Amino acid sequence: MLKYSLKRVILALITAFIILTLTFFLVKSLPQTRVISPDENVRWAFYMNQYDLGYVTYFTKPAVEVETTGFIPEVTPLDQVKIGTDYYYFYTKPIVEQYFSWLGNIVTRWDWGTSTVIEPNASAMLIILQRLPASMSVNIVSVVISVPLGIALGILAGLKKNTWVDHTISTLVMVFISIPSFVVISFLIYLLAFKSGWLPTMWPTPDQSLKTKILAFIIPVMSLSFGSICGYTRFVRAELCEVMSSEYLLLARTKGLTKNQAIVRHALRNAFVPILPSILAEFIGIFGGSMILESLYGIPGIGNLYIQALNAKDYNVLMVDMAIFTTVGLLAGIILDLSYGFIDPRIRMGEKK
């Protein structure tokens, strides 16, 4: 298990490196954007920071010469900034040079660069950390609600197999699991917020009341929970039905155990072996946020930030956000695989026969 765990971690690091490298080259191939700020000092400070990080280069010309001769650079600069008696002409370096500077800054200084549009000159990593609590809070509440509800409905459907209870639960699950998440949240916003006025129409600001902040959780939590509840219900029902028809459960009944004892001691225990790892993986997924949900409801989380950074071409923030999503996905996969061996002693991942 130790050897297998180390192997999985190393492979995950290599995979993350490849994904972020490809993302960097693809993102940097897009047209670069200037800093959106009328203040020359703000723009100059940003570009000098980019120069220190190794992403841009520059040259200067005296302001008198530029203004009297109408100087035009041979190559169009990324930006032109006047500071004091000089003009600074900033140019982006070749992508390969930027890539190695980017790697060096992360490894040596843990510096992922600064924002160009969303919060000019602010650390991209700091912006992500400020947005992370909003995403996590919604996802934590959703997981806490969806896991027990999904498991309970799955157990009920499994124990009442082929009855009206099972058919009702299975039909509702199929209906809700077939509806896209953006349709669910759009419907909830229209029905519970705009139409009835019971809930806030968007995520509240920090200065609003505690009641409004609590009510604002209902729509996003319901939207996130529907899919998870349906998934757990189907999974638990399928596993429980398979265990209930197994030979060892029949043997347990013939040895004198009542139906309830056989279900509690054997059926549920064995059915949960493949279910618990998915629950652990979902708890890891709370760091990921939800792009569609956060954008539609105005939640200031990292999912909404990803869309904002992409639309605004704020590439440094986009890279950090992409790193978060990549890490969360790979970490959830590792936890999912390794947890099988710890939950069920019969399973030893990576063991040779």
C-alpha positions in Angstrom: 0.0 0.0 0.0 2.8 2.4 0.8 4.5 1.7 -2.5 1.2 2.1 -4.4 0.4 5.3 -2.5 3.8 6.9 -3.4 3.3 5.8 -7.0 -0.1 7.4 -7.2 1.1 10.7 -5.6 4.1 10.9 -8.0 1.8 10.2 -11.0 -0.6 12.8 -9.8 2.2 15.4 -9.5 3.3 14.6 -13.1 -0.2 14.8 -14.4 -0.7 18.2 -12.7 2.5 19.4 -14.1 1.5 18.4 -17.7 -2.0 19.9 -17.4 -0.7 23.2 -16.0 2.1 23.4 -18.6 -0.3 22.8 -21.5 -2.7 25.4 -19.9 0.1 27.9 -19.6 1.1 27.7 -23.3 -2.5 27.8 -24.5 -3.4 30.8 -22.3 -0.3 32.7 -23.1 -0.9 32.2 -26.8 -4.1 34.3 -26.5 -3.8 38.1 -27.0 -2.3 39.7 -24.0 -4.2 42.5 -22.2 -3.1 45.7 -20.7 -3.7 46.7 -17.2 -7.1 48.4 -17.0 -6.3 51.5 -14.9 -6.0 55.2 -15.9 -3.4 55.7 -13.2 0.0 55.6 -14.9 1.7 54.8 -11.5 -0.5 51.7 -11.0 0.3 50.4 -14.5 4.0 51.2 -14.2 4.1 49.3 -10.8 2.4 46.3 -12.3 4.7 46.1 -15.4 7.8 46.5 -13.3 6.6 43.6 -11.1 6.0 41.6 -14.3 9.6 42.6 -15.3 11.0 41.3 -12.0 9.0 38.0 -12.5 10.5 37.6 -16.0 7.4 38.0 -18.1 8.0 41.4 -19.8 10.9 43.5 -21.0 11.1 47.2 -21.7 13.1 50.2 -22.9 12.8 53.9 -22.2 12.7 57.1 -24.3 12.9 60.7 -23.0 9.4 62.3 -23.1 10.7 65.4 -24.9 12.1 63.3 -27.8 8.9 61.2 -28.0 6.6 64.3 -27.9 8.6 66.4 -30.4 9.5 63.7 -33.0 6.4 61.6 -32.7 8.4 58.4 -32.0 6.8 55.2 -33.1 8.3 51.9 -32.0 9.1 49.4 -34.7 7.2 46.6 -32.8 3.9 47.4 -31.2 4.4 47.4 -27.4 2.1 45.7 -24.9 1.7 49.1 -23.2 3.2 52.6 -23.1 3.5 54.4 -19.7 4.8 57.8 -19.0 6.6 58.2 -15.6 8.4 61.4 -14.8 10.4 62.6 -17.8 10.5 59.2 -19.6 8.2 56.9 -21.6 8.4 53.2 -20.8 7.6 50.7 -23.6 6.8 47.3 -22.3 6.9 44.1 -24.4 6.0 40.5 -23.5 8.8 38.0 -23.6 8.6 34.9 -25.7 6.3 32.3 -24.3 9.1 29.8 -23.6 11.0 32.3 -21.6 7.9 33.3 -19.6 7.2 29.6 -18.9 10.6 29.0 -17.3 10.3 32.2 -15.3 6.8 31.1 -14.2 8.1 27.8 -13.0 11.1 29.4 -11.2 8.9 31.9 -9.5 6.5 29.2 -8.2 9.3 26.9 -7.0 11.6 29.5 -5.4 9.1 32.1 -4.2 5.6 30.5 -4.5 4.7 33.6 -6.6 2.0 33.0 -9.1 2.0 36.5 -10.4 -0.4 39.4 -10.0 -3.9 40.2 -11.4 -4.1 42.5 -14.4 -7.9 43.2 -14.6 -9.9 41.9 -11.6 -7.7 43.5 -8.9 -4.7 45.1 -10.6 -1.4 44.5 -8.8 -3.0 42.2 -6.2 -1.5 38.7 -5.7 -3.3 36.1 -7.8 -3.0 33.6 -5.0 -4.3 36.0 -2.5 -7.4 36.7 -4.7 -8.1 32.9 -4.8 -7.7 32.5 -1.1 -10.2 35.4 -0.5 -12.8 33.7 -2.8 -12.3 30.1 -1.5 -14.4 30.5 1.7 -17.6 31.3 -0.2 -17.2 28.3 -2.5 -16.4 26.0 0.5 -19.2 27.1 2.7 -21.9 26.4 0.0 -20.3 23.0 -0.9 -19.9 21.9 2.8 -23.6 22.5 3.5 -24.6 20.8 0.3 -22.5 17.7 1.1 -23.7 17.5 4.7 -27.3 17.5 3.5 -27.0 15.4 0.3 -25.0 12.5 1.7 -27.3 11.3 4.5 -30.5 12.0 2.4 -29.1 10.2 -0.6 -28.0 7.2 1.5 -31.3 7.1 3.4 -33.4 7.1 0.2 -31.2 4.5 -1.3 -31.6 2.2 1.7 -35.3 2.7 1.7 -35.6 2.0 -2.1 -33.3 -1.1 -1.7 -35.3 -2.6 1.2 -38.6 -1.9 -0.5 -37.4 -3.2 -3.9 -40.2 -3.5 -6.6 -42.8 -1.9 -4.4 -44.5 1.5 -5.0 -42.0 3.1 -2.6 -39.1 1.9 -4.8 -40.8 2.9 -8.0 -41.6 6.3 -6.7 -38.1 7.0 -5.5 -36.5 5.6 -8.7 -38.8 7.7 -10.9 -38.1 10.9 -9.0 -34.3 10.2 -9.1 -34.4 9.6 -12.9 -36.3 12.9 -13.4 -34.0 15.0 -11.3 -30.8 13.4 -12.5 -31.8 14.1 -16.1 -32.2 17.9 -15.6 -29.1 19.9 -16.1 -27.9 21.9 -13.0 -28.2 25.3 -14.7 -31.8 24.5 -15.4 -32.5 23.6 -11.8 -30.9 26.7 -10.4 -32.6 29.0 -13.0 -35.9 27.5 -12.1 -35.3 27.9 -8.3 -34.2 31.5 -8.7 -37.3 32.3 -10.8 -39.7 30.5 -8.5 -38.4 31.1 -5.0 -36.7 34.5 -5.5 -38.3 36.5 -8.4 -41.8 35.0 -8.4 -42.5 34.5 -4.7 -39.9 36.8 -3.1 -39.2 34.4 -0.3 -35.4 34.2 -0.9 -32.7 36.6 -2.1 -32.4 36.9 -5.9 -28.6 36.8 -5.6 -25.8 36.2 -3.1 -25.9 38.9 -0.4 -23.2 41.5 0.2 -21.3 41.5 3.5 -23.3 44.4 4.9 -26.7 42.7 4.7 -28.4 41.0 7.6 -27.7 37.6 9.0 -31.1 36.4 8.1 -30.6 37.3 4.4 -27.2 35.6 4.5 -28.7 32.4 5.8 -31.6 32.4 3.4 -29.2 32.9 0.5 -27.8 29.4 1.1 -31.1 27.7 0.3 -31.1 28.1 -3.5 -27.4 27.1 -4.2 -27.5 24.3 -1.7 -30.7 22.9 -3.2 -29.2 23.1 -6.7 -26.0 21.3 -5.7 -27.8 18.7 -3.5 -30.3 17.4 -6.1 -27.6 15.8 -8.3 -25.7 14.3 -5.3 -28.8 13.0 -3.6 -29.9 11.3 -6.8 -26.5 9.8 -7.4 -26.2 8.4 -3.9 -29.7 7.0 -4.0 -29.1 5.1 -7.2 -25.7 3.9 -6.0 -26.8 2.7 -2.6 -29.9 1.0 -4.0 -27.9 -0.9 -6.6 -25.3 -2.1 -4.1 -27.9 -3.0 -1.4 -30.0 -5.0 -3.9 -27.0 -6.9 -5.1 -25.9 -7.7 -1.5 -29.5 -8.7 -0.5 -29.5 -11.4 -3.2 -26.1 -12.8 -2.4 -25.5 -16.3 -1.1 -23.7 -15.3 2.1 -26.7 -13.3 3.2 -29.0 -16.3 2.7 -26.5 -18.3 4.7 -26.7 -15.8 7.5 -30.5 -16.1 7.6 -30.3 -20.0 7.7 -28.0 -19.7 10.7 -30.8 -18.1 12.7 -30.3 -14.3 12.1 -33.5 -12.3 11.7 -34.0 -10.2 8.5 -33.2 -7.0 10.4 -30.1 -8.5 11.9 -28.9 -9.8 8.5 -29.5 -6.4 6.9 -27.7 -4.4 9.6 -24.8 -6.8 10.3 -24.1 -7.9 6.7 -26.1 -6.3 4.0 -25.5 -2.6 4.9 -21.9 -3.2 6.0 -20.9 -4.8 2.7 -22.9 -2.4 0.6 -21.1 0.6 2.1 -17.6 -0.7 1.0 -17.8 1.0 -2.5 -20.0 3.9 -1.2 -17.7 5.4 1.5 -14.8 6.2 -0.9 -17.1 8.3 -3.1 -18.2 10.2 0.0 -14.6 10.9 1.0 -13.9 12.1 -2.6 -16.9 14.4 -2.5 -15.7 16.0 0.7 -12.4 16.7 -1.1 -14.4 18.2 -3.9 -15.8 21.0 -1.7 -12.7 23.1 -2.6 -13.6 23.1 -6.3 -16.7 25.3 -6.3 -19.2 25.4 -9.1 -18.7 27.6 -12.1 -22.3 27.6 -13.4 -23.9 27.9 -10.0 -21.7 30.7 -8.7 -22.0 32.7 -11.9 -25.8 32.5 -12.1 -26.3 33.3 -8.4 -23.4 35.8 -8.1 -21.5 33.8 -5.4 -18.0 35.3 -5.1 -16.3 31.9 -5.2 -13.5 30.5 -7.2 -15.9 29.0 -9.8 -17.3 32.4 -10.6 -13.7 33.8 -10.5 -12.6 31.4 -13.2 -15.3 32.7 -15.5 -14.5 36.3 -14.7 -10.7 35.7 -15.2 -11.4 34.0 -18.6 -13.6 36.7 -19.9 -11.3 39.5 -18.7 -8.2 37.7 -20.0 -6.7 37.9 -16.5 -4.3 35.1 -17.2 -2.4 34.9 -13.9 -5.6 34.5 -11.9 -6.8 32.0 -14.4 -3.7 29.9 -14.0 -4.0 29.8 -10.2 -7.7 28.9 -10.4 -6.8 26.1 -12.9 -4.2 24.8 -10.5 -6.8 24.6 -7.8 -9.3 22.7 -9.9 -6.6 20.3 -11.1 -5.3 19.6 -7.6 -8.8 19.0 -6.2 -9.6 16.6 -9.0 -6.4 14.6 -8.7 -6.5 14.6 -4.9 -10.1 13.3 -5.0 -9.0 10.5 -7.3 -6.2 9.5 -5.1 -8.3 9.5 -1.9 -11.0 7.4 -3.8 -8.5 4.7 -4.8 -6.6 4.5 -1.5 -9.7 4.5 0.7 -10.8 1.1 -0.7 -7.8 -0.6 0.8 -8.4 1.0 4.2 -12.1 0.4 4.3 -12.0 -3.2 3.2 -9.1 -5.3 4.5 -9.6 -7.8 1.7 -8.5 -5.1 -0.9 -4.8 -4.3 -1.2 -4.2 -1.8 -4.0 -1.1 -2.6 -6.1 -0.4 -5.9 -4.4 1.1 -8.6 -6.7 -0.4 -12.1 -6.7 
